[in-house]
Amino acid sequence: MPMLPSFALIEWFKAHSLALWPGSSYFDRMCKGDFKEASISVIELKEDSSFLLGRILSYCYMVGWSSRKHEEEET
């Protein structure tokens, strides 16, 4: 059998920074701090599975939306 080339498969997720900040201090520091990710608007997570990253993003969006809804109800 001939040797076949191998490829790295990359899955991209798009997320709003306003959803990431309230849900995760990690993303908050990364997006607002002096990290390269803050200036290029790309966060590369090589070690995480796409399934887990999807769950993390779902959590961040739920926390972000519920936080903003709570703030709107107080005003």
N, C-alpha and C positions, 0 to 999 in steps of 0.2 A: 504494500500500500504506500503511495507517495506521501511525503511529508506535506501536510497542509499548513498554511500560515494561520497563526492565531491572532485574534483581534480583541481589543479592549472595548467592551460595550459600555457606553456612557448614557445614563438616564438623566435628563434635565428636568428640574422642577422650577417653576416660576412662583415666586411668593412676594407679597407686598411687605416692605420693611415695617410698616405700621402694624402688621399682624405678627411679625416676629418679635418685636421689642417687648410688648407686655407679657408675652408667653414664655420668654426665655432670657435669663440674664446673660447666658452665653452669646446668643444672637444680638442682644442689646449691646454688649461690649464690642462685639465684632463689627457691627454695623455703624456704631457711633464713635468708636475709638480710633486710635492711630494705626489701624491695621490696613493692609492693602485692600482687603475686601470692601472696606467703607468707600474707597475711592474708585474701585472698578465695578462695584455692584455685582460681584460674583463671589459666591462662597463655595469652595471645593471641599467636599467631604468624601475622601477616598475610602475610608475604612467602614463606612456605614452602609447597610443594605438599603435598597430602594424601598422595601416594605416598611422598615423602621423609620426611614426619613419621611415617608408619606404619613405615618402615624404621628410623628413629631409635628409636622406641618399642620395636620388636622387639629391637634391639641392647641397649637399656637393661634390658629384662626379662631377656635372656640373661646379661648381666654381673651384674645384681643377684642372680639365682638362683644362678649359679655361685659368686659371692662368699660368699653365705650358706651354701651347701652346703660350701664349703671351710672356713668357720669352724666349722660343726657337726662336721666330721670331725676337727678339731684338738682339740675338747673331749672 
